[in-house]
């Protein structure tokens, strides 16, 4: 283990231990079997580093981070996109990845993709190129590899690669593949070999498939493409993760807006008890949060698969709410649970208290799936007044509180936090930094609690 990596892991462990001592909890994960997979290829956007830590800082339920794309080059070098993975530009990234692993998120290396050559070399010159790949896994302590074979490769070659990975890293090493969706329903694919035969030969060695329902190979506008795979009768739903675009700019076609996507995911979750989950290509510009809050995509789809924004009841609607002294007599805590964000600038809870607090009594203890918070921008006010830093706490008795989620640098109009596995009667919002500026007023238009 390198000194840098060892320090990163140590810091992550200390952070987790401190959280436990303070009574906080690790970010909620998706329900067992329903993965929230995030592809992370753009590590720098317009020259600025894009950290993936928002996925854990905001308790989104992300289960797997796929870091890409690794390429095995003809000159014997390995690149992560355009640079060696050990380049100083990636130092912070590897530290952040270690922190996420300490919070239970799996870190996988994505190999291949649209760039050609890596799998052809592994197929025809295995003894030369496999050691390079093995070294990447060992050096950066990856939990698995995602094999995105978008070039011709033999069935024997891909099976040899999968077998060797498990020989070297154990049966628990995660091996996924990323075929176009039609490859799993008996249709065409980009890999050359038969995925039906691969699965029949190596079912127990393949953790799941990140099927690409986009770029002309399928769609998640409805469930028909996913249904076709399951009806084909080879790969079960538990091993089919539905891959989708997170932004229309990420491919030429196939983007599905968040409302349609959450509806499809909710239907798939209801139809298949063992639904494998969803994968998003890619992280940095994911909607609905965009580049300012890309982590919101993971929280949104996790909630959709577990009863949140896919139509579950808002448990906070109309419930008793108390809070800090309001800015004005018509900006009281009950405005945050009245079901409206469009009633004008007084249709909100506002307080000049520091810190400001809002507590909602759900009336009984419920199993919660997610919480949505609508800030100033959601109500039509300036986004510069969106809440910047806050903690979200839950309690069953109104006395003992547990921190379920937090934000330290929010800039989004609406934030969503997955709370899968959490039960509570009371939900409390503590606002420590009310705006993006020096304005001292907390402005909360609505708090929706789904369960």
C-alpha positions in Angstrom: 0.0 0.0 0.0 1.4 3.4 -0.9 1.9 6.1 1.8 -0.7 8.3 0.1 -3.3 5.5 0.0 -2.6 4.4 3.5 -3.1 7.9 4.8 -6.3 8.2 2.9 -7.7 5.0 4.3 -6.6 6.0 7.8 -8.3 9.3 7.5 -11.5 7.7 6.2 -11.5 5.2 9.0 -11.0 8.0 11.6 -13.9 10.0 10.1 -16.2 7.0 10.3 -15.2 6.3 13.9 -15.7 9.9 14.9 -19.2 9.8 13.3 -20.1 6.8 15.3 -19.0 8.4 18.5 -21.1 11.5 17.8 -24.1 9.3 17.1 -24.3 10.0 13.4 -24.9 7.3 10.9 -23.3 6.3 7.6 -25.2 7.3 4.4 -28.1 5.0 3.7 -27.6 2.5 1.0 -30.1 1.1 -1.5 -32.3 -1.8 -0.6 -30.5 -5.1 -0.9 -30.2 -6.1 -4.5 -31.2 -2.8 -5.9 -27.9 -1.2 -6.9 -27.3 2.5 -7.5 -24.3 2.4 -9.8 -22.6 5.7 -10.8 -20.1 5.9 -13.7 -17.4 8.5 -12.9 -15.3 9.3 -16.0 -15.2 13.1 -16.0 -12.8 13.8 -13.1 -12.1 17.3 -14.3 -14.7 19.6 -15.9 -13.5 22.9 -17.3 -10.2 22.5 -15.5 -11.8 22.0 -12.1 -11.8 18.7 -10.1 -15.1 16.9 -9.8 -15.2 15.1 -6.5 -17.5 12.1 -6.1 -17.9 12.6 -2.4 -21.3 14.3 -2.8 -22.7 10.7 -3.2 -21.8 9.8 0.4 -21.9 13.3 2.0 -25.6 13.6 1.0 -26.6 10.0 1.8 -27.7 9.3 -1.7 -27.8 5.5 -1.5 -25.1 5.0 -4.1 -23.7 1.5 -3.9 -21.0 1.4 -6.6 -18.7 4.0 -8.1 -17.3 2.9 -11.5 -14.1 4.8 -12.2 -13.3 5.1 -15.9 -12.0 4.6 -18.3 -8.9 2.5 -18.0 -7.0 1.7 -21.2 -4.2 -0.8 -21.8 -2.1 0.8 -24.5 0.0 -0.8 -27.2 3.3 0.7 -25.7 2.7 -1.2 -22.4 1.4 1.8 -20.5 -2.0 2.1 -18.7 -4.0 5.3 -18.8 -7.0 6.5 -16.9 -8.6 8.5 -19.7 -5.6 10.6 -21.0 -3.1 10.2 -18.1 -1.5 7.4 -16.0 -3.7 6.7 -12.9 -0.8 7.6 -10.7 -0.6 11.1 -12.2 -0.7 13.8 -9.4 -3.9 15.1 -10.9 -5.6 12.0 -9.5 -4.2 12.2 -6.0 -7.3 13.8 -4.5 -9.5 11.5 -6.4 -7.9 8.4 -5.0 -8.2 9.8 -1.5 -11.9 10.6 -2.0 -12.5 7.1 -3.4 -10.9 5.6 -0.2 -13.3 7.7 1.9 -16.2 6.5 -0.1 -15.1 2.9 0.3 -14.9 3.4 4.1 -18.6 4.4 3.9 -19.5 1.1 2.1 -19.4 2.2 -1.5 -17.7 -0.3 -3.9 -15.0 1.2 -6.1 -14.7 -0.5 -9.5 -12.5 0.3 -12.4 -14.2 0.5 -15.8 -12.1 -1.0 -18.5 -12.5 -0.3 -22.2 -15.5 1.6 -23.5 -15.6 3.4 -26.8 -11.8 3.5 -27.1 -10.6 0.4 -28.9 -7.7 -1.9 -28.2 -7.7 -3.0 -24.6 -9.8 -6.1 -25.0 -8.2 -7.1 -28.3 -4.8 -7.1 -26.5 -6.2 -9.1 -23.6 -7.6 -11.5 -26.0 -4.5 -12.1 -28.2 -1.6 -11.1 -25.8 -3.0 -12.0 -22.4 0.4 -12.8 -20.8 1.6 -9.3 -21.7 -1.4 -7.2 -20.9 -3.2 -8.9 -18.0 -0.4 -8.2 -15.5 -0.9 -4.4 -16.2 -4.5 -4.7 -15.4 -3.8 -6.8 -12.3 -1.4 -4.1 -11.1 -4.0 -1.4 -11.4 -6.4 -3.4 -9.2 -3.8 -4.0 -6.6 -2.3 -0.6 -6.6 -5.5 1.3 -6.2 -7.3 -1.3 -4.1 -10.3 -1.6 -6.4 -13.2 -3.8 -5.3 -13.9 -5.0 -8.8 -13.8 -4.3 -12.5 -16.5 -3.3 -15.0 -15.7 -4.8 -18.4 -17.1 -2.6 -21.1 -16.3 -4.7 -24.2 -17.1 -2.5 -27.2 -14.8 -4.3 -29.7 -14.5 -7.8 -31.0 -13.3 -10.4 -28.5 -13.6 -14.1 -28.3 -15.8 -15.9 -25.8 -12.7 -17.9 -24.6 -10.9 -14.6 -24.1 -13.5 -13.0 -21.9 -14.0 -16.1 -19.9 -10.2 -16.4 -19.4 -10.1 -12.9 -18.1 -13.0 -13.4 -15.7 -11.5 -16.6 -14.4 -8.1 -15.1 -13.8 -9.5 -12.1 -11.9 -11.3 -14.4 -9.5 -8.1 -16.6 -9.2 -6.0 -13.6 -8.3 -8.5 -11.6 -6.2 -10.9 -14.1 -4.8 -14.6 -15.1 -5.3 -15.7 -11.9 -3.7 -14.1 -9.7 -6.3 -16.8 -7.9 -8.3 -16.9 -8.5 -12.0 -19.5 -6.8 -14.1 -20.0 -6.3 -17.8 -21.6 -3.4 -19.7 -23.2 -4.7 -22.8 -25.8 -2.8 -24.9 -29.2 -3.9 -23.7 -30.0 -5.9 -26.8 -27.1 -8.2 -26.1 -29.1 -9.7 -23.2 -32.3 -10.3 -25.1 -30.8 -12.3 -27.9 -30.2 -9.3 -30.2 -27.1 -7.6 -31.5 -24.1 -6.4 -29.5 -20.7 -4.7 -29.8 -18.5 -7.4 -28.2 -18.4 -10.2 -30.8 -19.2 -13.1 -28.4 -22.6 -14.4 -27.2 -23.7 -13.0 -23.8 -26.2 -15.8 -23.6 -23.4 -18.4 -23.8 -21.1 -16.3 -21.5 -23.8 -16.3 -18.8 -24.5 -20.0 -19.2 -20.8 -20.7 -18.8 -19.9 -18.2 -16.0 -23.1 -17.1 -14.3 -21.7 -17.5 -10.8 -18.6 -15.4 -11.7 -20.5 -12.4 -13.0 -21.8 -10.1 -10.4 -24.2 -8.3 -12.7 -24.6 -6.6 -16.1 -24.8 -2.8 -16.5 -27.0 -2.9 -19.6 -26.9 0.2 -21.8 -30.5 1.3 -22.5 -29.4 4.3 -24.6 -27.5 5.5 -27.8 -29.9 3.5 -30.0 -29.7 0.2 -28.0 -32.7 0.6 -25.8 -34.7 3.1 -23.7 -36.0 3.4 -20.2 -38.9 5.6 -21.2 -40.9 2.5 -20.3 -40.2 -1.0 -19.1 -40.4 -2.8 -22.4 -36.7 -3.1 -23.1 -36.0 -4.4 -19.6 -39.0 -6.8 -19.9 -37.6 -8.2 -23.1 -34.4 -9.2 -21.4 -36.2 -11.0 -18.5 -38.6 -12.6 -20.9 -35.6 -13.9 -22.9 -35.1 -16.2 -20.0 -31.3 -16.3 -19.6 -30.2 -13.5 -17.3 -32.4 -12.9 -14.2 -33.6 -9.5 -13.0 -31.2 -9.7 -10.0 -28.3 -9.4 -12.4 -29.6 -6.8 -14.8 -28.9 -3.2 -13.8 -30.7 -0.8 -16.1 -28.2 1.7 -17.5 -29.3 5.1 -18.5 -28.0 8.6 -19.4 -27.9 11.2 -16.6 -27.8 14.1 -19.0 -28.9 14.5 -22.7 -25.4 15.8 -23.5 -23.8 12.4 -22.6 -24.8 10.6 -25.8 -26.5 11.2 -29.1 -29.8 9.7 -28.0 -31.7 7.8 -25.4 -31.9 10.3 -22.5 -34.9 10.0 -20.3 -36.0 12.9 -18.1 -36.0 12.3 -14.3 -39.8 12.2 -14.0 -40.1 9.5 -16.7 -37.1 7.6 -15.4 -38.4 7.5 -11.8 -41.8 6.3 -13.0 -40.1 3.5 -15.0 -37.9 2.5 -12.0 -40.9 2.5 -9.7 -42.7 0.2 -12.1 -39.7 -2.1 -12.5 -39.2 -2.3 -8.7 -42.9 -3.3 -8.3 -42.8 -5.8 -11.1 -39.6 -7.6 -10.2 -38.9 -8.2 -6.5 -35.3 -8.9 -7.4 -34.8 -5.9 -9.7 -31.1 -5.4 -10.0 -31.1 -1.6 -9.9 -30.0 1.3 -12.1 -26.7 2.7 -13.5 -26.1 6.3 -14.6 -23.7 7.5 -17.3 -22.2 9.7 -16.0 -21.7 11.5 -12.7 -20.4 15.1 -13.3 -23.4 16.6 -15.0 -26.2 14.4 -13.7 -29.7 15.8 -13.7 -31.7 17.0 -11.8 -28.9 18.6 -9.9 -26.6 19.3 -12.9 -23.0 20.2 -12.4 -23.8 22.0 -9.2 -25.3 19.0 -7.4 -24.8 15.9 -9.6 -25.2 13.6 -6.5 -29.0 14.3 -6.6 -29.4 11.8 -9.5 -28.4 8.9 -7.2 -30.7 10.1 -4.4 -33.6 10.5 -6.8 -33.4 7.1 -8.4 -32.8 5.4 -5.1 -35.9 6.9 -3.7 -37.8 5.9 -6.9 -36.8 2.3 -6.4 -37.8 2.3 -2.8 -41.1 4.1 -2.8 -40.0 7.8 -2.7 -40.5 10.1 -5.6 -42.2 7.3 -7.6 -45.5 8.0 -6.0 -45.2 7.2 -2.3 -47.1 9.2 0.3 -45.6 12.5 1.6 -45.8 11.7 5.3 -45.1 15.3 6.3 -48.0 16.8 4.4 -50.2 18.8 6.8 -48.5 17.4 9.9 -47.7 19.6 12.9 -44.5 21.6 12.4 -42.6 23.7 14.9 -39.5 25.8 14.5 -37.4 28.9 15.2 -39.0 32.3 15.4 -40.3 33.2 11.9 -39.1 36.2 9.9 -42.7 37.4 9.6 -46.1 36.3 11.0 -47.1 34.6 7.7 -43.8 32.6 7.2 -44.4 30.0 9.9 -43.2 26.4 10.1 -46.5 25.0 8.9 -45.8 26.6 5.5 -43.1 24.0 4.9 -45.6 21.2 5.1 -48.6 22.7 3.2 -47.8 20.9 0.0 -47.1 24.0 -2.0 -44.0 25.9 -3.3 -45.8 28.2 -5.7 -47.9 30.4 -3.5 -45.5 33.4 -3.6 -42.6 34.5 -1.4 -44.6 34.0 1.8 -45.3 30.3 1.0 -42.3 29.3 3.1 -40.9 28.9 6.5 -38.5 31.7 7.1 -36.3 32.4 10.2 -33.5 34.7 11.1 -32.4 32.4 14.0 -28.9 31.1 13.9 -29.0 28.1 13.7 -32.6 27.8 12.5 -34.6 24.7 13.2 -37.7 23.1 11.8 -39.2 20.0 13.4 -42.0 17.9 11.8 -44.1 15.4 13.8 -45.3 12.5 11.5 -47.8 11.4 14.0 -46.4 7.8 14.3 -43.2 6.0 13.6 -42.8 5.2 9.9 -40.2 3.4 7.8 -38.7 6.2 5.7 -37.3 6.1 2.2 -36.3 9.7 1.4 -36.6 13.4 2.2 -37.0 16.2 -0.3 -36.2 19.8 0.7 -37.3 22.7 -1.5 -35.1 25.8 -0.9 -35.5 29.4 -2.0 -34.9 28.8 -5.7 -37.7 26.1 -5.8 -40.1 28.8 -4.7 -39.0 31.3 -7.3 -36.6 33.3 -5.2 -32.9 33.9 -5.9 -30.8 30.7 -6.0 -28.3 32.7 -4.0 -30.7 32.2 -1.0 -30.7 28.4 -1.3 -29.7 26.8 2.0 -26.0 26.1 1.9 -25.4 23.9 5.0 -27.7 21.9 7.2 -28.2 18.6 9.0 -31.2 16.3 8.8 -32.0 14.4 12.0 -34.6 11.8 12.9 -36.1 10.5 16.1 -38.7 8.0 17.3 -39.4 9.8 20.6 -38.5 13.5 20.0 -35.7 13.2 22.6 -32.9 11.1 21.1 -31.9 12.3 17.7 -29.8 10.7 15.0 -28.2 12.5 12.0 -29.5 10.9 8.9 -28.1 13.2 6.2 -26.3 16.5 5.9 -25.1 19.1 3.3 -22.1 21.3 3.7 -21.9 23.1 0.3 -25.4 22.8 -1.3 -26.2 25.1 -4.2 -29.3 23.3 -5.5 -32.9 24.6 -5.4 -34.1 21.1 -4.4 -32.2 18.5 -2.5 -33.1 14.8 -2.0 -31.7 12.5 0.7 -32.3 8.7 0.6 -33.2 7.4 4.1 -33.6 3.7 3.3 -33.5 1.6 6.5 -34.5 4.6 8.7 -37.6 4.6 10.9 -38.7 7.7 12.7 -41.7 9.8 13.9 -39.9 13.1 14.0 -37.8 14.8 11.4 -35.7 17.8 12.2 -33.9 20.2 9.9 -31.1 22.2 11.5 -29.8 25.0 9.2 -26.3 26.3 10.0 -25.5 28.3 6.8 -28.8 29.7 5.4 -27.7 31.1 2.1 -24.9 31.3 -0.5 -24.2 34.9 0.7 -24.2 36.7 4.0 -28.0 37.0 4.0 -29.0 35.5 7.4 -32.5 34.2 6.6 -33.3 30.5 6.3 -36.0 30.0 3.6 -37.6 26.5 3.3 -40.5 26.2 1.0 -41.3 22.6 1.6 -40.0 19.5 3.3 -41.4 16.2 1.9 -40.9 13.0 3.9 -41.5 9.8 1.9 -42.0 6.3 3.4 
